[in-house]
Amino acid sequence: MRIRDRSRAGPLKFYDFVNFSGIKIPGLRKNQEIERTSLRFAAHLPVRLFPRLDTFMKAQLKLFLLGLLTAVLLFVGAFFSLFFVAGNQSAIFREQRLASGKIIKVTSFLLAWGIEHNERFPEQDSLSLEYVSSMPDADSELIDKEALEVFELVRPISEQWGFKNATLSAFPSTARKGQYYIFSFKQTPNGSWSFQRSTAKVHIND
């Protein structure tokens, strides 16, 4: 910005424009003019007209950034809180005594529909039972023996309904995390039942 004496000739006398329009601008004295392009003139005019506008805009920007930072922190905190609670959630259970006298905790018992890729397969309907093992640290032989006892809670109902499959899931604790066993039972044509054991994880990083 260059300020020249008003008596000298120039392309635009800003003071004359202000005097003609009746606008009062602080700091602009008589016999002064401001040479600018039209774009620079338009950009600086609001600040000249409203001396506190620049301070006000800076304050608003600070408030906006502060609000944005607060929102991000709240979102991150809520996400980790939800993840922590979901990862440490304990299931509701019912204690059930087996024929051997051992007590397991049944956490789920439901009818599982035979559905795959939105297609209905009634012959695959089955009962599914989830429980907490009474000896989660035992070897596989004892785990299998306990699963056969647990299956006796399901077998009579499965046969009464005409189901040919059943599934048991043995967890180490009521907390839904860690590795667990899946026992897939299947009835053979002669009426007997056999099973296959596999392992799974509640979460990938368990």
C-alpha positions as CSV (number, residue, x, y, z in Angstrom):
1,M,0.0,0.0,0.0
2,R,1.4,3.4,-1.0
3,I,0.1,6.7,0.5
4,R,0.5,9.8,-1.5
5,D,-0.4,13.4,-1.1
6,R,-3.9,14.2,-2.5
7,S,-2.7,17.1,-4.5
8,R,-0.8,14.8,-6.9
9,A,-2.6,13.2,-9.8
10,G,-3.4,9.5,-9.7
11,P,-5.7,6.8,-11.1
12,L,-7.9,6.5,-8.0
13,K,-8.4,8.8,-5.0
14,F,-9.8,6.5,-2.3
15,Y,-10.5,9.5,0.0
16,D,-12.8,11.1,-2.6
17,F,-14.8,7.9,-2.9
18,V,-15.2,7.6,0.8
19,N,-16.1,11.3,1.1
20,F,-18.7,10.9,-1.7
21,S,-20.3,7.8,-0.2
22,G,-20.3,9.2,3.4
23,I,-18.4,6.3,4.8
24,K,-16.2,7.1,7.9
25,I,-13.0,5.1,8.1
26,P,-10.8,5.4,11.2
27,G,-7.2,6.4,10.4
28,L,-7.9,7.9,7.0
29,R,-7.0,11.6,6.9
30,K,-7.8,14.3,4.4
31,N,-5.5,14.8,1.4
32,Q,-4.6,11.1,1.4
33,E,-5.4,8.5,-1.2
34,I,-4.8,4.8,-1.6
35,E,-3.7,3.3,-4.9
36,R,-5.0,-0.3,-5.2
37,T,-6.4,-2.7,-7.6
38,S,-10.1,-3.3,-7.4
39,L,-9.5,-6.8,-5.8
40,R,-7.2,-5.5,-3.1
41,F,-9.6,-2.6,-2.4
42,A,-12.5,-5.0,-1.9
43,A,-10.4,-7.3,0.3
44,H,-9.3,-4.5,2.7
45,L,-12.5,-2.5,2.8
46,P,-14.3,-4.7,5.4
47,V,-11.3,-4.4,7.8
48,R,-11.2,-0.6,7.3
49,L,-15.0,-0.3,7.9
50,F,-15.0,-2.6,10.9
51,P,-11.7,-2.4,12.8
52,R,-12.6,-5.2,15.1
53,L,-13.7,-7.6,12.4
54,D,-10.2,-9.2,12.1
55,T,-10.1,-9.9,15.8
56,F,-13.6,-11.2,15.8
57,M,-12.8,-13.7,13.0
58,K,-9.7,-14.9,14.7
59,A,-11.7,-15.5,17.9
60,Q,-14.3,-17.4,16.0
61,L,-11.7,-19.6,14.2
62,K,-10.1,-20.4,17.6
63,L,-13.5,-21.4,19.0
64,F,-14.2,-23.6,15.9
65,L,-10.9,-25.4,16.2
66,L,-11.3,-25.9,19.9
67,G,-14.8,-27.4,19.3
68,L,-13.5,-29.6,16.6
69,L,-10.7,-30.9,18.8
70,T,-13.1,-31.5,21.7
71,A,-15.4,-33.5,19.3
72,V,-12.6,-35.7,18.1
73,L,-11.4,-36.4,21.6
74,L,-14.9,-37.4,22.7
75,F,-15.3,-39.6,19.7
76,V,-12.0,-41.4,20.3
77,G,-12.8,-41.8,24.0
78,A,-16.3,-43.2,23.3
79,F,-14.8,-45.6,20.7
80,F,-12.2,-47.1,23.1
81,S,-14.7,-47.2,26.0
82,L,-17.1,-49.2,23.8
83,F,-14.4,-51.5,22.6
84,F,-13.1,-52.1,26.2
85,V,-16.6,-52.8,27.6
86,A,-17.5,-55.1,24.7
87,G,-14.2,-57.0,25.0
88,N,-14.7,-57.6,28.7
89,Q,-18.4,-58.3,28.8
90,S,-19.4,-61.3,30.9
91,A,-22.4,-63.5,29.7
92,I,-25.5,-64.4,31.8
93,F,-25.4,-68.1,32.6
94,R,-27.3,-71.0,34.2
95,E,-25.4,-73.5,36.2
96,Q,-26.2,-77.1,35.1
97,R,-25.1,-80.3,36.8
98,L,-24.0,-83.1,34.5
99,A,-24.4,-86.8,35.1
100,S,-20.9,-87.1,36.5
101,G,-21.6,-84.4,39.1
102,K,-19.6,-81.7,37.3
103,I,-21.2,-78.3,37.0
104,I,-21.0,-76.2,33.8
105,K,-22.3,-72.8,33.1
106,V,-24.8,-72.7,30.1
107,T,-24.6,-69.3,28.5
108,S,-26.7,-69.9,25.4
109,F,-29.2,-72.5,24.2
110,L,-31.1,-71.9,21.0
111,L,-32.6,-73.2,17.8
112,A,-30.3,-72.5,14.9
113,W,-31.9,-72.2,11.5
114,G,-30.4,-73.9,8.4
115,I,-29.7,-70.8,6.3
116,E,-26.9,-70.2,3.9
117,H,-26.6,-67.2,1.6
118,N,-30.2,-66.3,2.2
119,E,-31.3,-69.8,1.2
120,R,-33.4,-71.9,3.6
121,F,-32.3,-75.5,4.3
122,P,-34.8,-77.0,6.9
123,E,-32.8,-80.3,7.1
124,Q,-29.9,-78.3,8.5
125,D,-31.9,-76.9,11.5
126,S,-30.2,-77.8,14.7
127,L,-29.8,-77.0,18.4
128,S,-26.9,-74.9,19.5
129,L,-25.6,-74.8,23.1
130,E,-22.8,-72.7,24.5
131,Y,-21.3,-73.3,27.9
132,V,-18.3,-72.6,30.1
133,S,-16.2,-75.7,30.7
134,S,-15.7,-76.9,34.3
135,M,-12.1,-77.7,33.5
136,P,-10.9,-75.3,30.7
137,D,-7.2,-76.1,31.3
138,A,-7.6,-79.9,31.0
139,D,-6.2,-81.9,28.1
140,S,-8.3,-82.6,24.9
141,E,-9.3,-86.1,26.0
142,L,-11.0,-84.8,29.2
143,I,-12.5,-81.8,27.2
144,D,-14.0,-84.3,24.8
145,K,-15.4,-86.5,27.6
146,E,-17.1,-83.5,29.2
147,A,-18.5,-82.4,25.8
148,L,-20.2,-85.9,25.4
149,E,-21.8,-85.4,28.8
150,V,-23.0,-81.9,27.8
151,F,-24.4,-83.4,24.6
152,E,-26.7,-85.6,26.6
153,L,-28.6,-82.4,27.5
154,V,-29.2,-81.8,23.8
155,R,-29.5,-85.3,22.2
156,P,-33.0,-86.3,23.4
157,I,-34.5,-83.0,22.2
158,S,-32.7,-83.2,18.9
159,E,-34.0,-86.7,18.2
160,Q,-37.5,-85.7,19.3
161,W,-37.4,-82.8,16.8
162,G,-35.8,-85.0,14.1
163,F,-32.6,-82.9,13.9
164,K,-29.6,-84.6,12.4
165,N,-27.1,-82.0,13.6
166,A,-26.1,-80.2,16.9
167,T,-23.4,-77.8,17.9
168,L,-21.7,-77.3,21.2
169,S,-19.3,-74.4,22.0
170,A,-17.1,-74.7,25.1
171,F,-15.6,-71.5,26.5
172,P,-12.9,-71.1,29.1
173,S,-14.8,-68.4,31.1
174,T,-17.9,-66.3,31.0
175,A,-15.9,-63.4,29.5
176,R,-16.5,-63.4,25.7
177,K,-12.8,-63.5,24.7
178,G,-10.0,-65.9,24.0
179,Q,-10.0,-69.3,22.3
180,Y,-12.8,-71.8,22.6
181,Y,-13.8,-75.2,21.3
182,I,-16.6,-76.1,18.8
183,F,-18.1,-79.6,18.8
184,S,-20.1,-80.4,15.6
185,F,-22.3,-83.4,16.2
186,K,-23.9,-85.4,13.4
187,Q,-26.3,-88.3,13.5
188,T,-25.3,-91.3,11.4
189,P,-27.9,-93.4,9.4
190,N,-27.9,-96.1,12.1
191,G,-29.0,-93.5,14.7
192,S,-25.7,-93.0,16.6
193,W,-23.9,-89.7,16.9
194,S,-20.4,-88.7,16.1
195,F,-18.6,-85.4,16.5
196,Q,-15.6,-83.3,15.3
197,R,-13.8,-80.8,17.5
198,S,-12.3,-77.6,16.2
199,T,-11.0,-74.4,17.8
200,A,-12.0,-70.8,17.2
201,K,-11.4,-67.3,18.6
202,V,-13.9,-64.7,19.8
203,H,-11.6,-61.9,18.5
204,I,-8.9,-62.2,15.8
205,N,-6.3,-60.8,18.2
206,D,-7.1,-63.2,21.0
